[in-house]
Amino acid sequence: MSTTTSTFTPRLDGAPLDPSERRAPRGSGLNARVMGLELRRVLRNRRSLIFTLIFPIAMFFFVASSISEGDQVIGNGVVANVNAYLMVNMALYGAIMAATSAGASVSIERAAGWSRQLRLTPLQPVAYIVIKMIAAIVMALIAVSVTFAAGLGSGKAHADVLSWLEAGAVIIAGSLVFAALGLLLGYLLPSDSVMQMLGGLMAIMSMLGGIFFPIKDGSTFDHFAQFTPMYGIGKLAQWPLSLTTSGGHGSFHLVWALNLVAWGLLFIGGAAWSFRRDTARV
């Protein structure tokens, strides 16, 4: 004697549901509630907030206290306000730390089983990556806004409003490259060491890229720094603040943009590969 199994799923009211009537959630499961949970989780990370907000501002005031105010010639006929340069560099460091930490947090989620739980929900992998990227942008925006506000409030950093907005836009857009780096590290490294390694790695990259101290154009170290990840975004963020004696911006070098694009492709490709490898194991 055989039995027939119904292919229909009952509704809450008891009526059968034809599988053809099922609809995937809009936005692949991405919604305001999921985004809000991600932002609250990121904002509760005290270690990340220290390196994102407190450290850049403290470094700005510490270094700015020993720098004379006013515009100075910084090389190759370029005139700029050194404190404004310092402010942009510190905002860049804070934004990149925030974006990278937001991406690397996937390591903790994997260890806690949260990533596995999300795969049982309608949330699609693409939407999950989008959530991480949005969180990275929000954290980078907070870091830039707070550091710029500190520079403005100190009365030491001087630049026209348009230059500040351009520098901030470059930093926030470029931080997506480092959010991809965070995702790559989050999928490759164990959760108990990823954040510790991230802090040291970002500090080394900042020093090599000329974020913590200026690099003289054309020097031997400058030729080496051009191949490091933070060189391109650092130069691009500083460029709106540079002026020449004729009143225009200083020279723009294509190598800056090529550096950012090349590292961006590498980090994004690595993050996509590591994500596919991780999901394939489940």
LOVEXDO-427453 format. One record per residue: residue number from 1; z, x, y of N, C-alpha, C, O in turn; residue in one letter. Coordinates in steps of 0.05 Angstrom, whole numbers, always signed. Atoms other than C-alpha are relative to their C-alpha. Layout:
% LOVEXDO-427453
PT resi     nZ     nX     nY    caZ    caX    caY     cZ     cX     cY     oZ     oX     oY resn
PT  NUM      Z      X      Y      Z      X      Y      Z      X      Y      Z      X      Y    a
...
% end
This chain:
% LOVEXDO-427453
PT resi     nZ     nX     nY    caZ    caX    caY     cZ     cX     cY     oZ     oX     oY resn
PT    1     +0    +17    -24     +0     +0     +0     +0    +18    +25    +16    +36    +27    m
PT    2     +3    -17    -24    -20    +30    +67    +10    -16    +24     +8    -40    +26    s
PT    3     -9    +12    -25     +8    +17   +135    -18    +11    +22    -29    +33    +21    t
PT    4    +17     -7    -23    -29    +19   +200    +18     +7    +24    +35     -9    +31    t
PT    5    -16     -8    -23     +1    +58   +258    -14     -7    +26    -37     +1    +30    t
PT    6    +12     +8    -25    -12    +30   +326     -4    +24    +18    +13    +42    +20    s
PT    7     +6    -21    -19    -44    +76   +377     +8     -7    +28     +3     +8    +47    t
PT    8     -8     +9    -26    -15    +37   +434    +29     +6     +5    +46     +3    -13    f
PT    9    -27     -5     -8    +48    +56   +471    +11    -24    +15     -2    -33    +34    t
PT   10    -11    +24    -13    +93     -2   +492     +8     +6    +29    +17    +28    +35    p
PT   11    -10     -2    -27   +106    -13   +566    +30     -6     +1    +42    -13    -19    r
PT   12    -28     +7     -3   +175    -24   +593     +5    -29     -4    +26    -38    -12    l
PT   13     -3    +29     +4   +162    -98   +591     -8     -9    -28     -8    -33    -33    d
PT   14     +6     +7    +27   +142    -95   +518    -30     -2     -6    -38     -3    -29    g
PT   15    +28     +3     +4    +67   -101   +529    -12    +27     -8     -3    +48     +1    a
PT   16    +11    -26     +8    +23    -48   +496    -16    +13    +22    -27     -1    +40    p
PT   17    +14    -15    -20     -8     +7   +538    -23    +15    -13    -19    +31    -31    l
PT   18    +23    -13    +11    -78    +29   +523     +0    +29    +11     +3    +33    +35    d
PT   19     +0    -28     -9    -81   +106   +525    -21     +5    +22    -18    +23    +38    p
PT   20    +20     -4    -20   -144   +100   +567     +9     -8    +28     -3     +0    +48    s
PT   21    -11     +8    -26   -102    +69   +623    +18    +21    +12    +26    +18    +35    e
PT   22    -18    -21    -11    -59   +131   +630    -13    +16    +22    -37    +22    +20    r
PT   23    +11    -15    -22    -68   +169   +694    +18    +24     +5    +42    +22     +6    r
PT   24    -16    -23     -7    -47   +239   +711    +10     -3    +29     -3    -15    +45    a
PT   25    -11     +3    -27     -2   +244   +772    -18    +14    +21    -31    +34    +15    p
PT   26    +16    -11    -21    -36   +258   +837    +10    +28     +8    +34    +33     +6    r
PT   27     -8    -27     -8    -36   +331   +860     +9    +16    -23    +24    +36    -19    g
PT   28     -8    -15    +24    -26   +355   +788    +30     +2     -3    +40    +22    -14    s
PT   29    -29     +0     +2    +47   +337   +793    +14    +12    +24    +39    +11    +26    g
PT   30    -12    -12    -24    +58   +371   +861     +7    -22    +19    -10    -39    +26    l
PT   31     -9    +20    -19    +99   +328   +907    +23    +11    +17    +32    +33    +13    n
PT   32    -20    -10    -19   +150   +333   +963    +27     +6    -13    +41    +24     -5    a
PT   33    -26     -5    +13   +210   +328   +916     +0    +27    -15    +20    +42    -13    r
PT   34     +2    -25    +14   +187   +386   +873     +0    +23    +20    +13    +44    +15    v
PT   35     +1    -21    -21   +171   +427   +935    +28     +4    +13    +36    +26    +18    m
PT   36    -26     -2    -11   +239   +411   +964    +20    +14    -18    +36    +30     -8    g
PT   37    -17    -14    +19   +275   +434   +901     -5    +30     +0    +13    +46     -1    l
PT   38     +7    -29     +0   +237   +500   +903    +10    +13    +25    +21    +36    +24    e
PT   39     -9    -12    -26   +253   +512   +977    +31     +3     +0    +41    +23    +10    l
PT   40    -29     -2     +0   +327   +497   +967     +9    +22    -19    +29    +36    -13    r
PT   41     -8    -22    +19   +330   +544   +907     -4    +27    +13    +12    +45    +10    r
PT   42     +6    -26    -13   +298   +600   +947    +20     +6    +22    +29    +28    +25    v
PT   43    -18     -4    -23   +342   +589  +1008    +29     +6     -9    +45    +16     +7    l
PT   44    -27     -5    +10   +405   +593   +965     +3    +29    -11    +25    +37    -19    r
PT   45     -1    -27    +10   +388   +664   +942    +11    +18    +22     -4    +26    +40    n
PT   46    -12    -15    -22   +437   +704   +985    -11    +28     +2    -14    +38    +25    r
PT   47    +11    -27     -1   +410   +772   +966    -27     +1    +14    -32    +19    +30    r
PT   48    +26     +1    -13   +341   +752   +987     +2     -5    +30    -12     +7    +45    s
PT   49     -3     +6    -28   +365   +724  +1053    +10    +24    +15     +3    +28    +39    l
PT   50    -10    -24    -13   +402   +789  +1069    -23    +18     +7    -25    +28    +30    i
PT   51    +23    -18     -5   +339   +831  +1062    -22    -13    +16    -38     +0    +28    f
PT   52    +21    +14    -14   +296   +777  +1093     +7     -4    +30    -10     -1    +47    t
PT   53     -9     +7    -27   +337   +760  +1155    +18    +20    +13    +14    +29    +35    l
PT   54    -21    -17    -12   +397   +804  +1166     -9    +29     +3     -6    +41    +24    i
PT   55     +7    -28     +0   +370   +873  +1148    -21     +6    +21    -18    +25    +36    f
PT   56    +20     -6    -21   +307   +870  +1192    +11     -1    +28     +4    +16    +45    p
PT   57    -12     +2    -27   +346   +847  +1253    +19    +22     +6    +19    +34    +27    i
PT   58    -18    -22     -4   +400   +898  +1243    -15    +26     +4     -7    +42    +21    a
PT   59    +16    -24     -4   +348   +953  +1236    -13     +1    +27    -15    +22    +40    m
PT   60    +13     +1    -27   +313   +930  +1299    +19     +8    +22    +13    +25    +39    f
PT   61    -20     -7    -21   +376   +933  +1342    +10    +28     -3    +15    +42    +18    f
PT   62    -10    -27     +4   +398   +998  +1311    -20    +21    +11    -12    +39    +25    f
PT   63    +21    -19     -9   +332  +1034  +1324     -7     -4    +29    -10    +16    +44    v
PT   64     +8     +6    -28   +316   +999  +1390    +21    +11    +20    +14    +16    +43    a
PT   65    -20    -10    -18   +382  +1023  +1419     -5    +29     +8     +6    +38    +29    s
PT   66     +6    -28     -6   +356  +1094  +1418    -28     +4    +12    -36    +27    +16    s
PT   67    +28     -1    -11   +286  +1078  +1446     +0    -10    +28    +11    -31    +34    i
PT   68     +2     +8    -28   +272  +1075  +1520    -19    -24     +2    -38    -26    -12    s
PT   69    +17    +24     -3   +243  +1009  +1544    -25     +7    +16    -26    +28    +29    e
PT   70    +24     -4    -14   +174  +1002  +1573    -23     +9    -18    -18    +16    -41    g
PT   71    +23     -8    +16   +104  +1018  +1550     -2    +31     -2     +5    +45    +17    d
PT   72     +3    -29     +5    +89  +1087  +1521    -27     +5    -13    -38    -12    -27    q
PT   73    +24     -8    +13    +27  +1124  +1498     +8     +9    -29    +24    +27    -33    v
PT   74     -8     -6    +27    +31  +1125  +1422    -22    +15    -15    -20    +19    -40    i
PT   75    +20    -17    +13    -32  +1165  +1408    -28    -11     +4    -32    -35     +6    g
PT   76    +28     +7     -3   -108  +1165  +1417     -5    -18    +24    -22    -35    +24    n
PT   77     +4    +15    -24   -101  +1136  +1487    +10    -29     -2     +5    -44    +17    g
PT   78    -10    +27     +3    -67  +1073  +1461    +28     -2    +12    +45    +15     +7    v
PT   79    -26     +4    -13    -10  +1046  +1502    +13    -25    -11     -1    -45    -15    v
PT   80    -13    +24    +12    +41   +998  +1473    +30     +2     +6    +41    +23    +12    a
PT   81    -29     +1     -2   +113   +976  +1478    +11     +7    -27     +8     -8    -46    n
PT   82    -10    -10    +25   +148  +1015  +1424    +19    -20    -13    +19    -23    -38    v
PT   83    -19    +20    +12   +203   +963  +1415    -14    -24    -11     -5    -36    -31    n
PT   84    +15    +22    +11   +151   +909  +1405    -13     +8    -27    -14     -7    -45    a
PT   85    +10    -10    +25   +119   +953  +1352    +22     -1    -22    +17     -9    -45    y
PT   86    -23     +0    +19   +187   +961  +1319     +6    -29     -9    +12    -33    -32    l
PT   87     -6    +28     +7   +199   +886  +1322    -20    -11    -20    -13    -24    -39    m
PT   88    +21     +9    +18   +132   +871  +1288     +4    +13    -28     +1     -1    -48    v
PT   89     -4    -13    +26   +146   +923  +1234    +24    -12    -15    +22    -16    -40    n
PT   90    -23    +12    +13   +215   +894  +1219     -6    -28     -9     +3    -37    -31    m
PT   91     +7    +27     +8   +187   +823  +1218    -18     +1    -25    -16    -15    -43    a
PT   92    +18     -3    +23   +133   +847  +1170    +16     +7    -25    +11     -4    -47    l
PT   93    -16     -7    +23   +184   +879  +1124    +16    -24    -10    +17    -29    -35    y
PT   94    -15    +24     +9   +227   +816  +1123    -18    -21    -13    -10    -33    -32    g
PT   95    +18    +20    +11   +167   +771  +1111    -10     +8    -28    -12     -9    -46    a
PT   96    +10     -9    +26   +141   +813  +1054    +22     -1    -21    +17     -8    -44    i
PT   97    -23     +3    +19   +210   +817  +1022     +4    -29     -8     +9    -34    -31    m
PT   98     -4    +28     +6   +216   +742  +1027    -22    -11    -18    -16    -25    -38    a
PT   99    +22     +9    +16   +147   +729   +998     +1    +11    -28     -3     -3    -48    a
PT  100     -1    -12    +26   +155   +778   +942    +23    -11    -17    +20    -15    -41    t
PT  101    -23    +11    +14   +224   +752   +924     -5    -28    -10     +3    -36    -32    s
PT  102     +7    +27     +8   +198   +681   +923    -18     +0    -25    -14    -17    -43    a
PT  103    +17     -2    +23   +145   +701   +873    +14    +11    -24    +11     +1    -47    g
PT  104    -14    -12    +22   +190   +745   +831    +21    -17    -12    +30    -12    -35    a
PT  105    -21    +18    +11   +240   +689   +822     -9    -14    -26     +8    -25    -40    s
PT  106     +9    +12    +25   +196   +664   +765    +13    +14    -24    +15     +2    -45    v
PT  107    -13    -14    +22   +229   +717   +723    +27    -13     -8    +33    -16    -32    s
PT  108    -26    +14     +5   +297   +683   +730     -4    -27    -12    +10    -36    -30    i
PT  109     +6    +27    +11   +266   +615   +717     -8     +2    -30     -1    -15    -46    e
PT  110     +8     -3    +27   +235   +641   +653    +24     +5    -18    +26     -6    -40    r
PT  111    -24     -7    +16   +301   +670   +629    +18    -25     -4    +30    -27    -25    a
PT  112    -17    +24     +2   +337   +604   +643    -13    -23    -15     -1    -43    -20    a
PT  113    +14    +21    +14   +284   +564   +607    -12    -22    +18    -23    -41     +8    g
PT  114    +10    +20    -19   +263   +527   +670    -31     -2     -2    -42    -23     +0    w
PT  115    +29     +0     +2   +190   +548   +663     -9    -16    -24    -29    -30    -23    s
PT  116     +7    +15    +25   +188   +521   +592     +4    -30     +4    -12    -46     -5    r
PT  117     -5    +28     -5   +218   +455   +616    -22    -12    +18    -31    -34    +13    q
PT  118    +21    +10    -18   +165   +449   +671    -25     -5    -15    -41    -22     -7    l
PT  119    +25     +4    +16   +110   +455   +619     +1    -26    -16    -20    -35    -25    r
PT  120     -2    +26    +13   +136   +391   +588     -4    -23    +19     -4    -46    +11    l
PT  121     +4    +20    -21   +125   +354   +653    -30     -1     +8    -45    +16     +0    t
PT  122    +29     +1     -9    +59   +332   +686     -8    +22    +20    -31    +23    +28    p
PT  123     +6    -21    -19    +64   +392   +733    -20    +20    -13    -14    +32    -33    l
PT  124    +20    -18    +11     +1   +433   +722     +5    +29     +9    +18    +33    +29    q
PT  125     -5    -28     -7     +1   +509   +722    -10     +8    +28     +3    +23    +42    p
PT  126    +10     -6    -26    -42   +512   +785    +19    -10    +22    +24     +3    +41    v
PT  127    -19    +11    -19     +7   +466   +821    +26    +17     +1    +37    +21    +23    a
PT  128    -24    -17     +1    +65   +511   +799     -5    +25    +17    +13    +34    +31    y
PT  129     +6    -24    -16    +30   +572   +830     -1     -7    +30     +8     +8    +47    i
PT  130     +2     +9    -28    +16   +532   +894    +28     -3    +11    +33     +4    +34    v
PT  131    -27     +3     -9    +90   +515   +899    +12    +27     +7    +25    +30    +28    i
PT  132    -10    -27     -5   +108   +589   +894    -12    +11    +26     +2    +24    +42    k
PT  133    +13    -10    -24    +57   +606   +948    +10    -13    +25    +14     +0    +46    m
PT  134    -11    +14    -23    +81   +552   +995    +28     +9     +7    +34    +13    +31    i
PT  135    -27     -9     -5   +153   +574   +987     -1    +28    +12    +15    +34    +30    a
PT  136     +2    -27    -12   +131   +646  +1002     -8     -2    +29     +2    +14    +45    a
PT  137     +8     +3    -27    +96   +624  +1065    +23    -10    +18    +27     +0    +40    i
PT  138    -22    +10    -16   +156   +584  +1089    +21    +22     +5    +31    +25    +27    v
PT  139    -20    -21     -3   +203   +642  +1076    -10    +22    +19     +5    +33    +35    m
PT  140    +12    -19    -19   +155   +690  +1112     +1    -10    +28     +6     +5    +47    a
PT  141     +0    +12    -27   +151   +643  +1171    +28     +1    +11    +32     +7    +35    l
PT  142    -27     -1     -9   +227   +640  +1175     +7    +29     +8    +19    +34    +29    i
PT  143     -6    -28     -6   +232   +716  +1172    -13     +9    +26     +0    +23    +42    a
PT  144    +14     -8    -25   +180   +726  +1227    +12    -13    +24    +17     +0    +44    v
PT  145    -11    +15    -23   +209   +672  +1272    +27    +11     +8    +32    +15    +32    s
PT  146    -26     -9     -6   +280   +698  +1267     -1    +28    +12    +13    +34    +32    v
PT  147     +3    -27    -10   +260   +771  +1278    -12     +1    +28     -3    +15    +45    t
PT  148    +12     +1    -27   +215   +754  +1337    +19    -12    +20    +20     -2    +43    f
PT  149    -20    +12    -18   +270   +711  +1367    +21    +21     +8    +30    +22    +31    a
PT  150    -19    -22     -6   +318   +771  +1362    -13    +20    +19     +1    +29    +38    a
PT  151    +13    -18    -18   +267   +816  +1395     -3    -11    +28     +1     +3    +48    g
PT  152     +2    +13    -26   +255   +766  +1451    +27     -2    +14    +29     +3    +37    l
PT  153    -27     +3    -12   +329   +753  +1461    +12    +26     +9    +29    +26    +27    g
PT  154    -11    -26     -8   +344   +828  +1465    -10     +9    +27     +3    +26    +40    s
PT  155    +12     -9    -25   +299   +836  +1525    -13    +27     -2    -21    +38    +18    g
PT  156    +11    -26     +4   +273   +901  +1495    -29     +0     -7    -45    +17     +1    k
PT  157    +28     +1    +10   +208   +880  +1462    -16    -17    +20    -10    -40    +26    a
PT  158    +17    +13    -20   +153   +862  +1511    -29     +0     -9    -40    +20    -16    h
PT  159    +28     +3     +7    +84   +835  +1495     -9    -28     +9     +8    -45    +12    a
PT  160     +9    +26     -8    +40   +777  +1517     +2    -19    -24     +2    -11    -47    d
PT  161     -4    +20    +20    +48   +712  +1479    -22     +0    -21    -16     -3    -45    v
PT  162    +22     +1    +19    -21   +714  +1448     +2    +23    -20     -3    +19    -44    l
PT  163     -3    -22    +18     -8   +783  +1418    +22     -5    -20    +19     +2    -44    s
PT  164    -21     +7    +19    +57   +759  +1388     -9    -20    -21     -3    -17    -45    w
PT  165    +10    +21    +19    +23   +698  +1357    -20    +12    -19    -19     +6    -43    l
PT  166    +20    -12    +18    -34   +740  +1329    +14    +18    -20     +7    +17    -44    e
PT  167    -14    -17    +19    +14   +791  +1299    +15    -17    -21    +15    -10    -45    a
PT  168    -14    +18    +19    +56   +735  +1268    -18    -13    -20    -11    -15    -43    g
PT  169    +19    +13    +18     -5   +701  +1239    -10    +19    -21    -13    +12    -44    a
PT  170     +8    -21    +19    -28   +766  +1207    +21     +4    -21    +16     +6    -45    v
PT  171    -22     -5    +19    +40   +777  +1176     +3    -22    -20     +6    -17    -44    i
PT  172     -4    +23    +18    +47   +707  +1148    -23     -3    -20    -19     -8    -44    i
PT  173    +23     +1    +18    -24   +706  +1120     +0    +23    -21     -5    +19    -44    a
PT  174     -1    -23    +18    -17   +776  +1091    +22     -1    -20    +21    +12    -41    g
PT  175    -23     +1    +19    +49   +759  +1058     -8    -14    -26     +6    -10    -46    s
PT  176     +9    +12    +25    +11   +717  +1007     -9    +21    -21     -5    +17    -45    l
PT  177     +7    -22    +18    -15   +782   +978    +24    +10    -15    +23    +16    -39    v
PT  178    -24    -10    +12    +56   +804   +965    +15    -22    -16    +31    -15    -33    f
PT  179    -10    +21    +18    +75   +736   +937    -12     +2    -27     +1     -2    -48    a
PT  180    +14     -4    +25    +23   +750   +884    +12    +24    -15    +15    +24    -39    a
PT  181    -14    -23    +12    +56   +818   +873    +26     -8    -13    +34     +1    -35    l
PT  182    -25    +10    +11   +122   +782   +863     -4    -15    -26    +12    -12    -44    g
PT  183     +6    +14    +25    +92   +736   +811     -6    +19    -22     +3    +16    -45    l
PT  184     +7    -20    +21    +63   +796   +774    +25    +13    -10    +28    +16    -35    l
PT  185    -25    -13     +9   +130   +831   +773    +18    -19    -15    +32    -12    -34    l
PT  186    -17    +20    +12   +166   +767   +755     -7     -6    -29    +10    -11    -45    g
PT  187     +9     +5    +28   +124   +758   +692     +2    +25    -17     +3    +23    -42    y
PT  188     +0    -25    +15   +127   +831   +672    +28    +12     -5    +33    +24    -25    l
PT  189    -26    -13     +1   +199   +851   +686    +22    -19     -9    +19    -43     -5    l
PT  190    -22    +17     +8   +264   +824   +656    +16    -10    +24    +17     +3    +45    p
PT  191    -13    +14    -23   +305   +777   +700    +24    +16    +10    +30    +14    +34    s
PT  192    -24    -13     -9   +366   +822   +702     -5    +26    +16    +13    +38    +26    d
PT  193     +6    -24    -15   +329   +879   +736    -22     -3    +21    -27    +15    +37    s
PT  194    +23     +3    -18   +270   +850   +774     +7     +2    +29     -7    +14    +45    v
PT  195     -7     +0    -28   +307   +839   +840     +9    +27     +9     +4    +35    +32    m
PT  196     -9    -26     -7   +340   +907   +839    -24    +19     +3    -25    +35    +22    q
PT  197    +24    -17     -2   +273   +941   +826    -17     -7    +23    -30     +9    +35    m
PT  198    +16    +10    -22   +240   +898   +878     +9    +13    +27     -8    +21    +43    l
PT  199    -10    -11    -25   +285   +923   +934     -8    +29     +4    -17    +37    +25    g
PT  200     +7    -28     -1   +273   +996   +918    -30     +4     +3    -39    +21    +18    g
PT  201    +29     -2     -2   +198   +986   +909    -10     -7    +28    -27     +7    +38    l
PT  202     +9     +7    -27   +190   +951   +976     +8    +21    +20     -8    +26    +39    m
PT  203     -8    -21    -19   +229  +1005  +1012    -18    +24     -2    -26    +35    +19    a
PT  204    +18    -23     +4   +185  +1060   +982    -27     -6    +12    -39    +10    +25    i
PT  205    +26     +8    -10   +122  +1022   +998     +0     -2    +30    -21     +5    +43    m
PT  206     -2     +2    -29   +146  +1010  +1069     -1    +28    +13    -14    +32    +33    s
PT  207     +0    -27    -11   +159  +1084  +1081    -28    +13     -3    -37    +25    +16    m
PT  208    +26    -12     +4    +92  +1105  +1051    -21    -14    +18    -41     -2    +25    l
PT  209    +19    +14    -16    +56  +1051  +1091     +4     +1    +30    -11    -11    +45    g
PT  210     -4     -3    -29    +84  +1070  +1159    +15    -23    +13    +12    -27    +37    g
PT  211    -15    +22    -11   +129  +1010  +1168    +27     +9    +12    +35     -1    +33    i
PT  212    -26    -10    -10   +195  +1048  +1177     -3    +22    +21    +15    +26    +37    f
PT  213     +5    -20    -21   +164  +1104  +1219    -30     +2     +4    -45     -2    -14    f
PT  214    +29     -1     -6    +97  +1114  +1254    -14    +22    -14     -3    +43    -20    p
PT  215    +17    -20    +12    +40  +1151  +1221    -21     +8    +20    -35     -9    +31    i
PT  216    +20    -10    -20     -4  +1194  +1266    -28     -3    -12    -33     +6    -35    k
PT  217    +28     +4    +10    -77  +1173  +1259    -14    +27     -4    -12    +45    +12    d
PT  218    +16    -23     +6   -120  +1225  +1226    +16    +23    -13     +5    +43    -21    g
PT  219    -17    -21    +13    -61  +1265  +1197     -4     -1    -30    -16    -19    -41    s
PT  220     +2     -2    +29    -57  +1287  +1125    +14    -24    -13     +4    -35    -32    t
PT  221    -16    +23    +11     -4  +1234  +1111    -15    -26     +5    -13    -44    -12    f
PT  222    +15    +25     -6    -48  +1181  +1144    -22     -4    -21    -27    -27    -30    d
PT  223    +20     +2    +21   -104  +1196  +1094    +11     -9    -26     -1    -24    -41    h
PT  224    -13     +8    +25    -55  +1188  +1037     +9    -29     +2     +6    -45    -16    f
PT  225    -11    +27     -3    -23  +1125  +1066    -21    -22     -1    -14    -44     -8    a
PT  226    +21    +20     +1    -90  +1089  +1069     -4    -12    -27    -16    -33    -30    q
PT  227     +3    +10    +28    -86  +1080   +994    +26    -15     -9    +27    -23    -32    f
PT  228    -25    +14     +7    -16  +1048   +995     -2    -29     +8    -16    -36    +27    t
PT  229     +3    +29     -5     -6   +972   +994     +6    -10    +27     -6    -29    +37    p
PT  230     -9    +11    -25    +29   +962  +1060    -13    +13    +25     -7     +5    +47    m
PT  231    +13    -14    -23    -15  +1007  +1103    -18    -20    +15    -17    -21    +39    y
PT  232    +19    +18    -13    -69   +955  +1116    +13    -22    +16     +6    -27    +39    g
PT  233    -13    +23    -14    -25   +896  +1134    +17    +10    +23    +19     -4    +43    i
PT  234    -15    -11    -22    +19   +941  +1177    -17     +6    +24    -10     -1    +46    g
PT  235    +18     -6    -22    -39   +966  +1218    -12    -25    +13    -15    -27    +37    k
PT  236    +11    +25    -10    -69   +896  +1224    +20    -15    +17    +13    -27    +37    l
PT  237    -21    +14    -15     -3   +867  +1248     +6    +15    +27    +13     +2    +46    a
PT  238     -6    -15    -24     +7   +923  +1299    -23     -1    +20    -19     +2    +44    q
PT  239    +23     -2    -17    -64   +921  +1327     +0    -19    +24     -8    -10    +46    w
PT  240     +0    +18    -23    -55   +859  +1372    +17    +11    +23    +13     +3    +46    p
PT  241    -18    -10    -21     +0   +897  +1410    -11    +25    +14     -1    +33    +35    l
PT  242    +10    -25    -11    -42   +959  +1424    -19     -5    +23    -36    -23    +21    s
PT  243    +17     +2    -23    -76   +967  +1491    -10    +28     +7     +3    +48     +1    l
PT  244    +10    -26    -10   -119  +1022  +1521     +2     +0    +30     +9    -20    +43    t
PT  245     -1     -2    -29   -122  +1047  +1592    -20    -19    +14    -16    -25    +37    t
PT  246    +20    +19    -12   -182  +1001  +1603     +9    -29     -3     -5    -47     +8    s
PT  247    -11    +27     +2   -140   +940  +1585     -6    -15    -26     +5    -37    -30    g
PT  248     +7    +14    +25   -171   +922  +1517    +17    +10    -23    +34    +28    -19    g
PT  249    -15    -10    +24   -143   +930  +1447    -10    +27     -8    -33    +35     -1    h
PT  250     +8    -26    +10   -145   +997  +1414    -21     -3    -22    -29    -26    -29    g
PT  251    +22     +1    +20   -198  +1015  +1362    +10    -14    -25    +32    -11    -35    s
PT  252     -5    +13    +25   -202   +971  +1301    -13    +15    -22    -37    +23    -20    f
PT  253    +11    -16    +23   -212  +1007  +1234     -4    -19    -24    +15    -32    -32    h
PT  254     +7    +17    +23   -247   +971  +1177    +17     +6    -24    +22    -12    -41    l
PT  255    -15     -8    +23   -205  +1010  +1127    +26    -17     -2    +37    -20    -24    v
PT  256    -25    +17     +1   -144   +967  +1147     -5    -25    -16    +10    -32    -34    w
PT  257     +6    +25    +14   -177   +903  +1124     -8     +5    -29     +0    -10    -47    a
PT  258     +7     -7    +28   -207   +936  +1062    +24     +5    -17    +25     -2    -40    l
PT  259    -24     -6    +15   -139   +961  +1042    +14    -26     -8    +22    -29    -31    n
PT  260    -14    +25     +6   -108   +891  +1047    -15    -16    -21     -3    -28    -39    l
PT  261    +16    +16    +19   -166   +858  +1010     +1    +12    -28     +4     -2    -48    v
PT  262     +0    -13    +26   -167   +910   +954    +26     -4    -15    +26    -11    -38    a
PT  263    -26     +4    +13    -93   +906   +940     +5    -30     -6    +18    -36    -26    w
PT  264     -2    +29     +5    -96   +830   +947    -14     -8    -26     -3    -23    -42    g
PT  265    +15     +6    +25   -149   +825   +893    +14    +11    -25    +15     -2    -45    l
PT  266    -15    -12    +22   -109   +872   +849    +24    -16     -8    +29    -22    -31    l
PT  267    -25    +15     +5    -44   +834   +856     -6    -28    -10     +7    -38    -29    f
PT  268     +7    +27     +8    -76   +765   +850    -11     +0    -29     -4    -17    -45    i
PT  269    +10     -3    +27   -115   +787   +788    +21     +5    -20    +22     -6    -42    g
PT  270    -22     -7    +18    -53   +817   +757    +18    -24     -4    +28    -29    -27    g
PT  271    -17    +23     +3    -12   +754   +771    -13    -21    -17     +0    -34    -34    a
PT  272    +15    +20    +17    -66   +709   +740     +1     +9    -29     +4     -8    -47    a
PT  273     -1    -10    +28    -69   +754   +678    +27     -4    -12    +29    -13    -35    w
PT  274    -27     +2    +11     +6   +756   +669     +8    -29     -4    +23    -35    -23    s
PT  275     -6    +29     +3    +11   +680   +679    -13    -11    -25     +0    -25    -40    f
PT  276    +13    +10    +25    -41   +666   +625    +12    +12    -25    +15     -2    -45    r
PT  277    -12    -12    +24     -8   +715   +578    +27    -14     -6    +33    -18    -29    r
PT  278    -26    +13     +5    +60   +681   +588     -3    -28    -11    +11    -36    -29    d
PT  279     +4    +28     +9    +34   +610   +579    -12     +0    -28     -7    -19    -43    t
PT  280    +12     -1    +27     -5   +631   +516    +21     +4    -22    +15     -3    -45    a
PT  281    -20     -5    +20    +60   +649   +481    +15    -25     -7    +30    -26    -26    r
PT  282    -15    +25     +4    +87   +578   +486    -16    -20    -16     -6    -41    -22    v
% end
